[in-house]
Amino acid sequence: MRAPMTPAALLLIAALAGCNNMVGTADPPYPLPEDPNPFTYRTVDYPYVVRYAPAAPAPALGEMTRLQAFLKAADARPGDKVTVNANGAPLGQARGAQLRDVMKRAGLDPVAGVDVTLAPDTVSVVLEETVVVPPNCGKWPVIAGDQPSNAPLMNLGCALHNNLYQMVVNKRDLAVGQTPGPADAEPGMRAVQKYREGTGDKKGAGQSGNNSGSGNSAADSATSAATVAAGMAGEGGAAPSGGTGNGE
């Protein structure tokens, strides 16, 4: 017959059981990926209303310029989804089809919406954009202790992604890249020409004249943008290809 256990022995067994329960307390409650705190993405809708003159199939004068300003302010990018809602009347359907063509030529992804009850002589446009959301940091887990699964820490990547989010001026660049503008190949070609001719860094007599036209790129861009806006307003929706949707 065994001797009864002393109170000291019972306390020792309880303490050891408590230590066993503490093993693995630093492990996460579920398996984690290698990057446990990535960026997440969500969609945001930007509504807009295009006005028309009574019985006119094309927008009123200046409406296309306003639409271009809206797309630029919303930082629309090529591939963004645009839902065009028009009423079920033949005139409303014609107006919606025209606006979808404008959006498609601008590089967006237009789709026809449902027939809705709108104000007279209007068409509703809803721009859908993907935006990035940084990870929610600050909930630090227990780091000390045993970690038999060798899982990554739950706070890995928080500082990296949040710092990157704060440094980027346009947050949409983290979700959708910008369309690059035209490349200026003249400086590179001029360097190759100098190398082949053996002229080094010496400037030729005619180079100053060749460069005179490249110093006004900002003015040229402004003129081009004004021409695009005027063309959209004057043509009643026949936007030049790639003119409105890049947000640049």
C-alpha positions in Angstrom: 0.0 0.0 0.0 1.4 3.3 -1.1 1.9 6.1 1.4 -0.2 9.1 1.0 1.4 12.0 -0.9 2.6 14.9 1.2 1.3 18.4 0.6 4.8 19.4 -0.6 4.7 16.7 -3.3 1.3 17.8 -4.5 2.5 21.4 -4.8 5.5 20.2 -6.8 3.3 18.2 -9.2 1.0 21.2 -9.7 4.0 23.5 -10.4 5.4 21.1 -13.0 2.0 20.8 -14.7 1.8 24.6 -14.9 5.3 24.6 -16.6 4.1 22.1 -19.1 1.2 24.2 -20.0 3.5 27.2 -20.6 5.5 25.4 -23.3 4.8 27.0 -26.7 3.1 30.1 -25.4 5.1 32.2 -27.9 3.6 30.3 -30.8 0.8 31.9 -32.7 -2.6 30.4 -32.3 -2.7 29.4 -36.0 0.0 28.9 -38.7 1.4 32.1 -40.2 2.7 32.8 -43.7 6.2 34.1 -44.2 4.9 37.7 -44.4 2.2 37.8 -41.7 1.6 41.6 -42.1 1.2 42.4 -45.9 -0.7 45.2 -47.5 -4.4 44.6 -47.9 -6.6 46.0 -50.6 -10.1 47.3 -50.9 -12.3 49.0 -53.4 -13.6 52.5 -53.2 -16.5 53.9 -55.4 -16.5 57.5 -56.7 -19.8 58.6 -58.1 -20.2 61.3 -60.7 -23.1 62.7 -62.8 -22.8 63.8 -66.4 -25.5 66.4 -67.4 -27.0 66.7 -70.9 -29.0 69.4 -72.6 -32.7 68.4 -73.2 -33.0 65.8 -76.0 -29.3 66.1 -76.8 -27.4 62.8 -77.4 -24.1 64.4 -76.4 -23.2 66.1 -73.1 -23.7 69.8 -72.6 -20.8 72.1 -73.5 -18.1 71.8 -70.8 -19.4 68.6 -69.3 -16.5 66.5 -70.9 -14.0 68.9 -69.5 -15.6 68.5 -66.0 -15.6 64.7 -66.5 -11.9 64.9 -67.3 -11.2 67.0 -64.2 -13.2 64.4 -62.1 -11.1 61.5 -63.4 -7.9 63.4 -62.8 -8.9 64.4 -59.2 -9.9 60.8 -58.5 -6.5 59.6 -59.8 -8.1 57.2 -62.3 -5.7 54.7 -63.8 -5.9 52.5 -66.9 -7.9 49.4 -66.2 -10.1 50.9 -63.4 -13.7 49.8 -63.6 -16.3 52.4 -64.5 -20.0 51.7 -64.3 -22.2 53.8 -66.5 -25.9 54.0 -65.4 -28.5 55.4 -67.8 -32.3 55.1 -68.0 -33.9 52.6 -70.2 -35.2 55.0 -72.8 -33.5 54.9 -76.2 -32.0 58.3 -75.7 -30.6 57.3 -72.3 -29.2 54.1 -73.7 -27.5 56.0 -76.5 -26.0 58.4 -74.0 -24.7 55.6 -71.9 -23.1 53.8 -74.9 -21.4 57.0 -75.9 -19.9 57.6 -72.4 -18.8 53.9 -72.3 -16.9 54.5 -75.5 -15.3 57.6 -74.1 -14.1 55.7 -71.0 -12.8 52.8 -73.1 -10.8 55.1 -75.3 -9.4 56.7 -72.2 -8.0 53.3 -71.1 -10.7 52.5 -68.4 -12.9 49.4 -68.2 -16.4 50.6 -68.7 -19.5 48.4 -68.0 -23.2 49.0 -68.4 -25.1 49.5 -65.2 -28.7 48.7 -64.3 -31.5 51.0 -65.5 -32.0 53.4 -62.6 -34.3 56.4 -61.9 -32.1 59.4 -62.5 -32.6 63.1 -62.7 -33.8 64.2 -66.1 -31.0 64.5 -68.8 -28.3 62.9 -66.6 -26.1 59.8 -66.7 -24.5 58.4 -63.6 -20.9 57.3 -63.6 -19.3 55.3 -60.8 -15.5 54.9 -60.8 -14.3 51.9 -58.9 -10.7 52.0 -57.6 -8.5 49.6 -55.7 -6.7 51.2 -52.7 -4.1 49.8 -50.4 -4.5 49.5 -46.6 -1.4 49.2 -44.4 -1.2 46.6 -41.7 -2.6 47.4 -38.2 0.5 47.3 -36.0 0.9 47.6 -32.3 -0.6 44.4 -31.0 2.7 42.7 -30.1 2.5 39.1 -29.0 4.6 37.3 -26.4 8.1 37.0 -27.8 9.9 35.3 -25.0 9.5 31.7 -24.2 9.6 28.4 -26.0 8.6 28.3 -29.7 8.8 24.7 -30.9 7.1 25.3 -34.3 9.8 27.9 -35.3 7.0 30.0 -36.8 7.7 33.6 -37.8 6.9 36.3 -35.3 3.5 37.9 -35.7 4.9 41.4 -35.9 7.3 40.8 -38.8 6.8 43.2 -41.7 4.8 45.8 -39.8 7.4 48.5 -39.7 8.5 47.8 -43.3 5.1 48.1 -44.8 4.0 51.1 -42.7 7.2 53.0 -43.4 6.8 52.3 -47.2 3.2 53.5 -47.0 4.2 56.7 -45.3 7.0 57.4 -47.8 5.0 57.0 -51.0 3.3 60.3 -52.0 0.5 58.8 -54.1 -0.8 55.8 -52.1 -2.5 54.4 -55.3 1.0 53.6 -56.6 1.1 50.8 -54.1 -2.0 49.2 -55.6 -1.9 50.2 -59.3 1.2 51.4 -61.1 1.3 54.5 -63.1 1.5 54.5 -66.9 4.9 55.7 -67.9 5.1 58.7 -70.2 7.1 58.8 -73.4 10.8 58.3 -73.0 13.3 60.9 -74.2 15.9 58.9 -76.2 17.8 61.9 -77.5 20.4 62.2 -74.6 21.2 58.5 -74.9 21.5 58.5 -78.6 23.6 61.6 -78.5 26.0 59.9 -76.1 26.3 56.9 -78.4 27.0 59.3 -81.3 29.7 61.1 -79.4 31.3 57.8 -78.6 31.3 56.6 -82.2 32.7 59.9 -83.5 35.3 60.1 -80.8 34.2 63.6 -79.8 33.9 62.9 -76.1 32.2 65.6 -74.1 33.0 68.3 -76.6 29.8 70.1 -77.8 29.3 70.4 -81.5 28.3 73.7 -83.0 24.8 72.5 -83.9 23.9 70.8 -80.6 22.7 74.0 -78.9 20.1 74.4 -81.7 19.0 70.8 -81.4 18.4 71.2 -77.6 16.4 74.4 -77.9 13.2 72.5 -78.5 13.5 70.2 -75.5 13.6 72.8 -72.8 9.9 73.5 -73.0 8.6 70.1 -72.2 6.4 71.4 -69.4 4.9 74.0 -71.6 4.4 71.4 -74.3 2.7 69.1 -71.9 0.4 71.8 -70.7 -0.5 72.7 -74.3 -1.2 69.1 -75.0 -3.4 68.7 -72.0 -5.4 71.8 -73.0 -5.8 70.5 -76.5 -7.2 67.2 -75.1 -9.7 69.0 -72.9 -10.8 71.3 -75.7 -11.2 68.3 -78.0 -13.3 66.4 -75.5 -15.6 69.4 -75.0 -15.8 70.4 -78.6 -16.4 66.8 -80.0 -19.1 66.1 -77.4 -17.4 63.0 -76.0 -15.1 61.9 -78.7 -12.0 61.8 -76.5 -8.6 61.3 -78.0 -7.1 57.9 -77.3 -5.6 57.6 -73.8 -6.4 61.1 -72.8 -8.3 61.1 -69.6 -7.9 58.0 -67.5 -4.2 58.0 -66.4 -4.4 60.6 -63.7 -1.3 62.3 -64.9 
